[in-house]
Amino acid sequence: MQSEKPPYLRAVTTDLGRHPSTNPDHEGGSTMWEYLIVELPSFAPPTHAPGASAAAQALNEEGERGWEAVGMTPLADGRVAVLFKRPRRQ
């Protein structure tokens, strides 16, 4: 059972894809990737405490789940959508 995401995180889409890799653990020499797009909460002014903002906390939480942020894009309402990927679990 997957844990529920905090209310400020919203998965927009999940997709699977292939990316060439030299991963010796995967047959055929390619890694299957899983993708996730998440809308971050509004950015707060920077602080001296690393990870203090809700956006930084959201990124760190996804990182702890094995997701790596690979792209970001601004949305019309001022928020940011982040593209994450991780190796597909088989």
Contacts in CASP RR format, 6 or more apart in sequence:
PFRMAT RR
TARGET T0000
AUTHOR 0000-0000-0000
METHOD contacts of the structure
MODEL  1
MQSEKPPYLRAVTTDLGRHPSTNPDHEGGSTMWEYLIVELPSFAPPTHAP
GASAAAQALNEEGERGWEAVGMTPLADGRVAVLFKRPRRQ
5 11 0 8 1.000
6 58 0 8 1.000
6 61 0 8 1.000
8 40 0 8 1.000
8 41 0 8 1.000
8 54 0 8 1.000
8 58 0 8 1.000
9 38 0 8 1.000
9 39 0 8 1.000
9 40 0 8 1.000
9 58 0 8 1.000
9 61 0 8 1.000
9 62 0 8 1.000
10 38 0 8 1.000
10 39 0 8 1.000
11 36 0 8 1.000
11 37 0 8 1.000
11 38 0 8 1.000
12 37 0 8 1.000
12 38 0 8 1.000
12 39 0 8 1.000
12 81 0 8 1.000
13 35 0 8 1.000
13 36 0 8 1.000
13 37 0 8 1.000
14 34 0 8 1.000
14 35 0 8 1.000
14 36 0 8 1.000
15 34 0 8 1.000
15 35 0 8 1.000
16 32 0 8 1.000
16 33 0 8 1.000
16 34 0 8 1.000
16 35 0 8 1.000
16 88 0 8 1.000
17 32 0 8 1.000
17 33 0 8 1.000
17 34 0 8 1.000
17 35 0 8 1.000
17 88 0 8 1.000
18 30 0 8 1.000
18 31 0 8 1.000
18 32 0 8 1.000
18 33 0 8 1.000
19 30 0 8 1.000
19 31 0 8 1.000
19 33 0 8 1.000
20 29 0 8 1.000
20 30 0 8 1.000
21 29 0 8 1.000
21 30 0 8 1.000
21 31 0 8 1.000
22 29 0 8 1.000
23 29 0 8 1.000
23 30 0 8 1.000
23 31 0 8 1.000
23 87 0 8 1.000
26 32 0 8 1.000
31 87 0 8 1.000
31 88 0 8 1.000
32 87 0 8 1.000
32 88 0 8 1.000
32 90 0 8 1.000
33 85 0 8 1.000
33 86 0 8 1.000
33 87 0 8 1.000
33 88 0 8 1.000
34 85 0 8 1.000
34 86 0 8 1.000
34 87 0 8 1.000
34 88 0 8 1.000
34 89 0 8 1.000
35 83 0 8 1.000
35 84 0 8 1.000
35 85 0 8 1.000
36 62 0 8 1.000
36 67 0 8 1.000
36 83 0 8 1.000
36 84 0 8 1.000
36 85 0 8 1.000
37 81 0 8 1.000
37 82 0 8 1.000
37 83 0 8 1.000
37 84 0 8 1.000
38 58 0 8 1.000
38 62 0 8 1.000
38 81 0 8 1.000
38 82 0 8 1.000
38 84 0 8 1.000
39 75 0 8 1.000
39 79 0 8 1.000
39 80 0 8 1.000
39 81 0 8 1.000
39 82 0 8 1.000
40 54 0 8 1.000
40 55 0 8 1.000
40 58 0 8 1.000
40 59 0 8 1.000
40 79 0 8 1.000
40 80 0 8 1.000
40 81 0 8 1.000
40 82 0 8 1.000
41 54 0 8 1.000
41 55 0 8 1.000
41 58 0 8 1.000
41 79 0 8 1.000
42 54 0 8 1.000
42 55 0 8 1.000
42 78 0 8 1.000
42 79 0 8 1.000
43 53 0 8 1.000
43 55 0 8 1.000
43 80 0 8 1.000
44 53 0 8 1.000
44 54 0 8 1.000
44 55 0 8 1.000
46 53 0 8 1.000
47 53 0 8 1.000
50 56 0 8 1.000
51 57 0 8 1.000
51 60 0 8 1.000
55 80 0 8 1.000
59 69 0 8 1.000
59 82 0 8 1.000
62 69 0 8 1.000
62 82 0 8 1.000
62 84 0 8 1.000
63 69 0 8 1.000
63 84 0 8 1.000
65 86 0 8 1.000
66 86 0 8 1.000
67 84 0 8 1.000
67 85 0 8 1.000
67 86 0 8 1.000
68 84 0 8 1.000
68 85 0 8 1.000
68 86 0 8 1.000
69 82 0 8 1.000
69 83 0 8 1.000
69 84 0 8 1.000
70 83 0 8 1.000
70 84 0 8 1.000
70 85 0 8 1.000
71 82 0 8 1.000
71 83 0 8 1.000
72 80 0 8 1.000
72 81 0 8 1.000
72 82 0 8 1.000
72 83 0 8 1.000
73 80 0 8 1.000
73 81 0 8 1.000
73 83 0 8 1.000
74 80 0 8 1.000
75 81 0 8 1.000
END
